[in-house]
């Protein structure tokens, strides 16, 4: 008796839906993580001029980036 005879009701592995699901999951992940990473990097690299910081918080950095560069600016120029 072969493996196919033992489990006839099992669905055959479908590759395309798994690739699509992985791609969609990756896009959602990037859409959430890239803006946060961009803001974090800008906060870390900000230059202080006479003790005055350009960004006061994460929300402030995100708001200023969005106002200056729009939505694509917050996506890290993908």
Beta strands, then each sheet from edge to edge (+ up, - down):
end
